Amino acid sequence: MAAGASVGSTAVATDYSAELRSIEAAIFGRRGEGHVHPTNERMQALVDLLGDPQRAYRSVHLTGTNGKTSTARMVDELLRGFGIRTGRYTSPHLTSVTERIVVDGEPVSEQRFVEAYRELEPYVGLIDERFDVPLSFFEIVTALGFAIFADVPVDVAVVEVGLGGAWDNTNVLDGQVAVVTPIGLDHTEYLGDSVEQIAREKAGIIKPDATAVLALQPAEAQRELLRRTVEVDATVAREGMEFGVVERRVAVGGQFLALQGLGGVYDEIFLPLHGAHQAQNAVVALAAVEAFLGASRSSGPVDLDVVREAFAAVRSPGRLEPIRSAPTVLLDAAHNPSGLQATLAAVAEAFSFRRLVAVVAVMADKDVTGMLELLEPAVDEIVVTEVSGTRRMDVDDLAALAEDVFGRDRVTVEPRLDDAIESAVRLAERSDDPVISGAGVLVTGSVVTVGEARILLGRQR
């Protein structure tokens, strides 16, 4: 009997896997995340039909140029440490679309995703009939996340924007806490070609009477964000003023931090992630959770032991993630110059590589030359390749740009990512000096690059 039950369970699981693949094919065939139609009008109409599931719980809403996903993971971990049931919505995913919708720290099951889509599908058809532009992949998955969170139900949703702020599809939320990570130039074709314009767009997630938690920003971005807080009468907490990193020390497997929060100082925090940028993400996340819980200087800090335990449990796959050793292979999803600059600083601080080779595949709409110019003094050689998707840069085009920056002798071209990683490992281990050790490979350039590399290297979660 037990054996029969096991076989039946496996068959059901297989059926859901097949249906999930079919659903993915259907929704990926719509407008993807690289084809933006800048309005949330369709999204608002869809959640109206669904009965506004996003209003069934409180929310922490995050925007910014870099650090959103890592910060969202930290906020989620901290809230759960305080016994709060959470939903987390982030994008893009590394290996499975179910990673985007997380309940109590775990991606939703294939079964829950499929069943939620079955319930949503008739409404998708109604909205497609109503508008000239059909719903996009991102709009559908965002609605799925909101509906699943309401059905569970969760106490609070931690939601990362897809792109921008004011017209982002997630901005049908009224977040009690709005988090803005550091703003820089990215997606300029949609958000504007200056930091000021981009900040004005991202400030749109700050709602009346919310608390805005602002990471340290360029002056022109800070002005726009503060202007928005005044317009909507939001409370503001700023890194460098109300909160900040007091101290950090490099440690094996991460770093120790002392953080000034809204309620007081939290010391001896171990964070198993590398780099000053992750310390910044940590203190922003802490301030966001303090704001959500109502902590202040007058009330004092929240439970230090809970904070320590939560930060020690944080993981951020694909963010300077060691995936194998001998040589060390690191995966990092940096996809713009500001993100890559933070990554390279963290590599230099945390690893003593005597020889480092980069594997790079990028999206064509990014500042590729800017990224290559940052990599040139930091790595010994570069292996260029390409990944899947219509937005990818062709390997020959990337090779031409890389040769302009690195010189032909330091560039290897491998059209396939698996071959590129193998070539980089060989290059990293190659040396005429037998005493040289400490070889490393850095795989970077986009989230897609890291996601495909994780699959190739046997890391599914």
CORTANOR-V657556 format. One record per residue. N is the residue number from 1. RES is the residue in one letter. PSI is psi in degrees with one decimal (999 if undefined). Layout:
N:RES:PSI
N:RES:PSI
//
This chain:
1:M:-44.7
2:A:-39.5
3:A:-41.5
4:G:-40.3
5:A:-39.3
6:S:-42.9
7:V:-43.2
8:G:-41.6
9:S:-41.3
10:T:-40.0
11:A:-42.3
12:V:-45.7
13:A:-40.7
14:T:-40.5
15:D:-43.7
16:Y:-36.2
17:S:-44.1
18:A:-41.2
19:E:-36.1
20:L:-42.8
21:R:-38.2
22:S:-42.1
23:I:-44.4
24:E:-45.0
25:A:-39.8
26:A:-46.0
27:I:-29.4
28:F:-23.6
29:G:-11.6
30:R:-174.8
31:R:126.2
32:G:-175.9
33:E:-16.0
34:G:-0.6
35:H:88.6
36:V:135.9
37:H:99.8
38:P:78.9
39:T:149.8
40:N:23.9
41:E:-46.3
42:R:-39.2
43:M:-41.2
44:Q:-40.0
45:A:-37.7
46:L:-47.4
47:V:-27.2
48:D:-45.0
49:L:-33.7
50:L:-3.5
51:G:26.5
52:D:62.6
53:P:-27.2
54:Q:-8.6
55:R:5.8
56:A:-3.8
57:Y:163.4
58:R:167.6
59:S:150.5
60:V:120.7
61:H:131.2
62:L:136.0
63:T:-177.3
64:G:178.1
65:T:-44.2
66:N:151.4
67:G:1.4
68:K:-47.8
69:T:-44.8
70:S:-42.4
71:T:-41.1
72:A:-41.2
73:R:-40.2
74:M:-43.1
75:V:-45.7
76:D:-48.3
77:E:-42.6
78:L:-47.5
79:L:-43.0
80:R:-31.3
81:G:-28.2
82:F:16.0
83:G:19.8
84:I:131.1
85:R:125.4
86:T:152.4
87:G:146.2
88:R:130.5
89:Y:116.2
90:T:166.2
91:S:160.4
92:P:179.6
93:H:163.2
94:L:-51.8
95:T:-28.6
96:S:141.4
97:V:-25.2
98:T:-19.2
99:E:-23.5
100:R:-26.2
101:I:107.0
102:V:132.3
103:V:126.0
104:D:41.0
105:G:-1.5
106:E:136.2
107:P:146.3
108:V:152.7
109:S:160.7
110:E:-39.6
111:Q:-47.7
112:R:-40.8
113:F:-47.9
114:V:-46.9
115:E:-38.1
116:A:-38.0
117:Y:-40.2
118:R:-40.7
119:E:-33.5
120:L:-30.2
121:E:-43.4
122:P:-35.1
123:Y:-34.5
124:V:-43.9
125:G:-40.0
126:L:-43.0
127:I:-39.9
128:D:-37.1
129:E:-27.9
130:R:-29.1
131:F:153.0
132:D:-33.7
133:V:122.6
134:P:162.8
135:L:144.6
136:S:168.5
137:F:-48.2
138:F:-39.2
139:E:-42.1
140:I:-45.7
141:V:-35.3
142:T:-45.8
143:A:-39.2
144:L:-46.6
145:G:-47.9
146:F:-41.0
147:A:-41.7
148:I:-42.9
149:F:-38.4
150:A:-34.1
151:D:-29.5
152:V:-52.9
153:P:162.3
154:V:162.3
155:D:-36.1
156:V:141.3
157:A:133.9
158:V:111.3
159:V:124.2
160:E:134.4
161:V:157.3
162:G:-47.1
163:L:123.8
164:G:-123.7
165:G:-74.3
166:A:-47.4
167:W:10.7
168:D:147.7
169:N:-25.6
170:T:-11.6
171:N:22.0
172:V:-5.8
173:L:156.1
174:D:83.7
175:G:130.7
176:Q:-29.4
177:V:128.7
178:A:122.8
179:V:132.1
180:V:107.8
181:T:174.3
182:P:137.3
183:I:134.4
184:G:-168.8
185:L:120.4
186:D:150.9
187:H:40.9
188:T:-23.1
189:E:-21.0
190:Y:-34.3
191:L:-10.9
192:G:156.7
193:D:18.6
194:S:154.3
195:V:-36.0
196:E:-47.4
197:Q:-42.2
198:I:-42.2
199:A:-37.9
200:R:-40.7
201:E:-45.1
202:K:-28.6
203:A:-15.3
204:G:-14.8
205:I:-10.7
206:I:116.1
207:K:162.8
208:P:133.1
209:D:8.5
210:A:173.6
211:T:124.1
212:A:119.1
213:V:111.9
214:L:119.0
215:A:163.5
216:L:129.7
217:Q:156.4
218:P:150.5
219:A:-41.3
220:E:-31.3
221:A:-42.4
222:Q:-39.1
223:R:-44.7
224:E:-40.3
225:L:-43.2
226:L:-35.0
227:R:-41.4
228:R:-40.6
229:T:-36.5
230:V:-43.0
231:E:-38.9
232:V:6.0
233:D:46.2
234:A:151.5
235:T:145.6
236:V:141.2
237:A:123.1
238:R:135.0
239:E:135.2
240:G:-13.1
241:M:-71.6
242:E:-22.2
243:F:164.8
244:G:170.3
245:V:120.5
246:V:-42.5
247:E:147.9
248:R:143.3
249:R:132.9
250:V:136.7
251:A:164.6
252:V:121.4
253:G:7.9
254:G:-133.1
255:Q:152.9
256:F:138.0
257:L:148.8
258:A:124.3
259:L:131.7
260:Q:110.5
261:G:-174.2
262:L:-26.7
263:G:-8.7
264:G:-168.0
265:V:136.5
266:Y:113.0
267:D:169.2
268:E:49.5
269:I:118.5
270:F:125.0
271:L:115.9
272:P:41.8
273:L:152.5
274:H:149.2
275:G:148.6
276:A:-31.9
277:H:-33.7
278:Q:-30.2
279:A:-40.5
280:Q:-44.8
281:N:-38.4
282:A:-44.9
283:V:-31.4
284:V:-44.2
285:A:-43.1
286:L:-46.6
287:A:-37.9
288:A:-42.3
289:V:-39.2
290:E:-44.6
291:A:-41.6
292:F:-38.9
293:L:-7.6
294:G:17.8
295:A:147.5
296:S:175.1
297:R:-35.7
298:S:-33.5
299:S:-21.1
300:G:173.4
301:P:159.0
302:V:176.1
303:D:115.3
304:L:-40.4
305:D:-39.0
306:V:-43.9
307:V:-45.4
308:R:-46.1
309:E:-40.6
310:A:-47.3
311:F:-35.9
312:A:-23.3
313:A:-4.4
314:V:136.2
315:R:145.8
316:S:82.2
317:P:139.8
318:G:6.3
319:R:94.2
320:L:52.4
321:E:117.9
322:P:126.5
323:I:-22.2
324:R:169.1
325:S:167.6
326:A:67.2
327:P:163.7
328:T:128.4
329:V:121.0
330:L:138.7
331:L:130.3
332:D:130.0
333:A:18.9
334:A:131.4
335:H:14.4
336:N:164.6
337:P:-40.3
338:S:-39.5
339:G:-41.8
340:L:-36.4
341:Q:-43.6
342:A:-40.3
343:T:-47.2
344:L:-35.5
345:A:-39.9
346:A:-38.9
347:V:-46.0
348:A:-35.5
349:E:-40.4
350:A:-19.0
351:F:142.9
352:S:60.1
353:F:130.8
354:R:-21.4
355:R:127.9
356:L:129.0
357:V:135.8
358:A:139.4
359:V:123.4
360:V:127.1
361:A:136.9
362:V:167.6
363:M:143.6
364:A:-19.9
365:D:12.8
366:K:169.4
367:D:77.8
368:V:-43.1
369:T:-40.2
370:G:-38.6
371:M:-43.4
372:L:-38.1
373:E:-31.1
374:L:-37.1
375:L:-32.4
376:E:-50.2
377:P:-9.7
378:A:-21.2
379:V:157.4
380:D:-41.1
381:E:165.0
382:I:138.0
383:V:118.0
384:V:145.7
385:T:-169.6
386:E:160.0
387:V:-174.5
388:S:168.8
389:G:149.8
390:T:-19.0
391:R:-8.4
392:R:151.2
393:M:132.2
394:D:140.1
395:V:-35.1
396:D:-37.1
397:D:-41.4
398:L:-39.5
399:A:-40.3
400:A:-42.3
401:L:-42.1
402:A:-39.5
403:E:-32.0
404:D:-33.4
405:V:-45.1
406:F:-23.4
407:G:148.6
408:R:-34.8
409:D:-21.8
410:R:6.8
411:V:127.7
412:T:138.5
413:V:124.0
414:E:109.2
415:P:-28.2
416:R:139.1
417:L:-40.2
418:D:-42.1
419:D:-35.7
420:A:-43.5
421:I:-43.2
422:E:-43.4
423:S:-41.9
424:A:-39.4
425:V:-44.9
426:R:-43.5
427:L:-37.9
428:A:-35.3
429:E:-14.4
430:R:129.6
431:S:142.0
432:D:-11.8
433:D:110.5
434:P:-15.4
435:V:-10.3
436:I:129.8
437:S:-176.5
438:G:48.0
439:A:146.9
440:G:154.8
441:V:130.4
442:L:115.6
443:V:121.3
444:T:179.9
445:G:-29.4
446:S:163.9
447:V:-36.7
448:V:-42.4
449:T:-48.3
450:V:-40.2
451:G:-45.9
452:E:-35.2
453:A:-38.7
454:R:-40.2
455:I:-46.7
456:L:-34.6
457:L:11.6
458:G:20.1
459:R:105.6
460:Q:-24.5
461:R:999
//
